[in-house]
Amino acid sequence: MHANHSDFGIYVLSYPGDFHLALSLIGSIRYFHPQTPIMIIPGEGYVEGQHPFDVPVMSKPSGYWGELGFIDRKFWAFQGPFEKFLYVDADIICTHSIDGLLQRIDSQTGKFLFANIYYEGDDWTIPAGDSTHPMHQHHLAWAARALGSLEHMRALDPAYEPLARCPFNAGIFASSRLTFDAADFSDVVGREAAYYRSSLGKDFSWRTEDVFYRDQGRLNYLVDHHQIPILNLQPDGHDVWGGDARHVKVEDVLANNADFAFIHWAGVPRPSPSLFCSKPLYWLLKRTLGETFVEDGYKNLPEIPGYSVWRHFHPRQSESMSLRSRLQYSYKDLMRIVRLQLSEFGLRSA
């Protein structure tokens, strides 16, 4: 089985603010694949030796790799110890065995990338290329959210057509060390920085999004620019958006009966030790978040979607689930609730 091969492993990017998420992710992976090596890529704010993990933490690489900042550090995976790897963001949890995906990764040779692809073939190209199609604006918005500014990307590289295929999410992907090297990233970021100076009149930083939408836009661009074969994580390695994980049950996950391999809390409230993540205080958080979150099917939920699964896989004895930590996370949520409530009356918190 692939999980036993020494040349394969799983990387997780985590920084101090999401250690509580990464801990549960690691626990869930180990439940289904206890022998699979896991390594943490340290995010910004990480202090060497100050972490709750019992898996290796990657050392900062030398050369250009070490210059990558913010969430682009996930690309350290392309210079890490695993010849083939699965990369997973910390705000994700494993809900099903991924044996099938691991076998597919193992069978690949050369350069490749697995990603979640939600529209393929004519389902993407026809609406994207036809301004009269009823789904055209939806596809344009999808590409802009996933990639960045279509106008600036085309100006940066006139040979690049961002609507040629459906963009993928960079929260989960699988690849090999061979697929990209430091020069590939140095080239695109160098051209991006020059474009910022010459065309936008500002300096580039890892947090700027005027051209590419962070790491996700850059990875999508690099895959096209270098003509890397893209394979779909579906049907055995795909995720479900956290906002749609309303009915997932712990017992189904433990019995390996979930219909998806991962939950990804991207752009929605994430589980945490906060007392506002589950009843009886969750109703207050839902009410405050308003229509962006409290939609049909959410009003009667007793907790953040997927919270029970996250809580089950969290090592409860760790400091991050102590009463002190629970109160710290609860205070943050309480302050958010207060600020949002005050904003409804045109007031600002002190």
N, C-alpha and C positions, 0 to 999 in steps of 0.2 A: 504494500500500500504506500502511496506517495508520502503520507505523513511521516513515515519512518526514514525517508531518504535524507541524508545529511546535507544535500544541496538545496533543500527547500525550507522556507520558513515564512512566518507572518510578521509584518511590521505594523506597529501602531504608533502614530504620532500623538504625544500627549504633553501638556504643559500643566503647571500647578492648578490652574482653574478647572481642569477637567479630569484630574486624577480619579475622581469618584466614578466617572464614566468608564475610563480605561480599565479600572479594576474589575468592573462587572463584565466588560467585553472579554477580558482575559479569562475570567471564570467561565463564561459561556463557551468560549472556544475549547477550553480544557475539558469541559463536560463531554463534548462530542469528539474531540481529537486530543486526548491527553498526551500523546507523544510528539505532537507537532511543535517544533521550536518557535518561540515568540520572542521578539525583541522590540523594545521601546525606542523610538526616535525622540529625543528630548526637544520639546518646543521652547519657545522664548519664555524666559523667566525661570527655567529649570536651573536649580543649583546642584552641582555634582554631589551625589551621595544623599541628597535630601528628597527621597521619594518612597512610596509605599509598596513598590513592586518587588516580586521575587523572581523576576525574569531579567535578563541582561538589558542594560541601557547602552545604546550605541555611543561611542566616543565621537566628539566633534571631528569630522574629517578634515584633512589638510587641503591646501590649494583652493581652487574655485568652489568646490563643493561646500567648504566651510563658510563661504560668503552668502549662500542662499539663506534668506531670512523669512520670518513670519511662518505661514503655513506652507510655503514653498520648501521648507525643510523636509517635507515628506519625500521629496525627490532624492534625498540621501539614500533611499532604498535602491537606487540604481548603482550605488557604489558600495553597498553593504556586503555582508559575508554570504548571503544566500544567492546561489546562481539563478534560481527561480523563486519568485515570491508572490505573496498576496499582501497587498497594502489595505489597511482598514482604518478609517478615522475613529477617534475615540468616542464620538457620539453615535455609536452603532453597537448593536448587540447581536450575537449569533443565536438563531432560533431553530436551526436544523442542521443535520449532518451535511457537510459539503464534500463528501467522498467523491461524488461524480465530478465536481469542479476540480478537485485536486488531481484526479486522474487525467482530466483534459489538459491541465497545466503541464503535467508531467510529460504528456505526449508531444508538446510543442518543441520545436527547434528554432534556433536563430532568434530573430527579433519578432516580438509579438506583443499585443496588449489585449487583455480581457477587460470589458467594461459593461455597465448597464446601458443597453441600447433600447430605447422605448419605441422608436419609430424606425422602420427599415424599408428600403426600396421605395416604391411608389408612394407608400403611406407618408413618407417624408418629402421626397423630391417634388411630387406633383403639387401639393399645397404650398410648399416653400417657393416654387417657381411661378406660380399663377396668382397674380394680385387679385383676381376675381374669385378665387376659391374661398369658400366660407371659413376654412381653417388657416388661411394665409396669415392673418394678423396673429393668430395663436402661435404659429410656427416662428414668426419674426420675434415675438415676445419671448418665446422659449429660448431661441438662439441668443438673444441679448442678455437674458438672465444667466445663461450658462457660460457664455463666451466673453461678453463685454460689448464694447462699441463696435458695431458692424462697420461703421464709417471709418473709424480710426484703424481698425485691423486691416481693412482693404488699402488704406493709405500707407500703412506700414509695409505691407507686402502685397502689391497688386496681383501677384499670382495666386494669392490665397482667396478662396471663396468659402466664407464661413457657413453658407447655407447649403453646401454641397451634400452634407449628410447631417443626421441628427446628432447634436452635441451630447457627450456623455458626462455624467457626474463623476468627479474625481475623488469621491469619498471612499469608493471601493474600486480597486483595479488590481490586475495581476500581470506580471511581466517578467523580464529577465534582466540580469546585469548587462547583457549585450545590447539591449534595446537603445539606450541613450548613454552618452558619456558627458563629462563636464563641458567639453567644447560645444556640445549641442545647446546646453542651457546658456553658456556664456555668450554664444552668438545671438540668440534671440533676445536675451535681456540687454545686451549691449546695443542692439538695434532699437530696442524699445526705449532705453534711456536716452539715446540720441534723438529719437522722435519726440520725446517729452521736451527736450531742450529746444529743438528747432521748430517744432510745430505747435506745441502747447505752452511754451514759455515757462516751464516749471521743471523742477528736479524730480527724477524718478525715485520712488521708494517702494519697498515690498508691500506696502499697504495701499498704494495707489491703484485705482481701477479705471482710469480714463481710457485705456486701450483694452487690455485683457482683464477679465474678471479673475484676478488673482491666479492662484496655481491652476485652477480648472481651465481657464482660458488658455494659459500657456501650454498645458499638457495636450489639450485638444489641437492647438496649432502645431505643436511639435510632431504629433502623430501624423497629421496631414502633410506637413512640410517634408518629413522624412519617409513618407509613404509606408508607415508601419501597419502591418495587417491587424485589423480590429476584429476581435471575436466577442460574442455576447456571453455575459455571465449567466443569462438565462439558459436553460430552465432550472439549474440546480445551484446557482450562486447569486441569485438576484435578491434585491432588498424590497421592502415596502416602506413607504414614507411614514415617519412617526405619526403624522396626522391621520393616517389611515389604519393605524394599528389599534383600533378601538376595541376589537373583540378578541385579541390574542390572549390566550390563557396559559398560565404556567404549566398546567398538567399536559396541555397539547405539546408544548415545547419539550418538556421532559420525555414525552413519549415519542418524540421525533415526528409529530404529526402536523407541524405547522406547514402552511402552503408556501412559505418563502424562507430564505436562508438567513436574512438579516432584517432588523428594524433600524432605520436611519432617522434620527431626530434632527433633520436639517430644516431650519427655519421655523420650528415649533418649540413650545416649552419642553425642556429636557428633564428627565428624572434627576433628582438630587436628594440629599438627606433632609431637605426642607419639609417642614410640617405642612406646607401648602400644596404638596404634590399628591396627597391622598386625603380622603375624608377624615375628619369633618370640615377641615378648613379649605379643601379644594374648591368648594363652591364660590368662595370669595375670590380666588385667583381667576376662575372662569368668568365671573361677573366683571371683573376689572379688565380682563383682556378684550372683552367685547366681541363684536361680530366677526373679527378676524379669526377667532378661535372657537367661540361658542356658537356653533352652527348646528343644524339638524343632526341628531345622532350624538352630539357632544353634551347636550344640556343635562342629561341624566347620568353621565359617566361619574363614577366615584373617585377617579384618579386620572392623572396624566396618562394618555395611551402608552401602554407598554411598561408602566411603572412597576407593576408586580413582577414582571420578568426581570427587569433591572435589579430590583430589590432581592430577588431570589439568588441571583448569581453574585451579589456583592458580598465580599468577606466581612461579615458583620462585626468581627472582632477588631477590625482595623480602626484607627483613630478617626477616619473620615465618617464613620457611622456612630461616633460617640455622641452623647447628649450635647456636649459643647459644640461639636461641629454641626449638629442638627439645628441648634439655635442660631449659629452663625449663618447658615444657609437660609433659615427662616427669616432672619432679620433682613437679608438682602431682598427676599421676595416681599416682605412687608413694606420696605422702603419703595420698591417699585410700585406696589399697590397704592401707597400714599401719593406718590408723584403723579400717577395716572389719574387718580381721583381728583387731585388738586387741579390738574390740567383741564378737567371737564368744566371747572368753574373759572378758568382763565387765571388761575393762581400758580405760583411757583413755590416749591418747597425751599426752605432756607438752605 
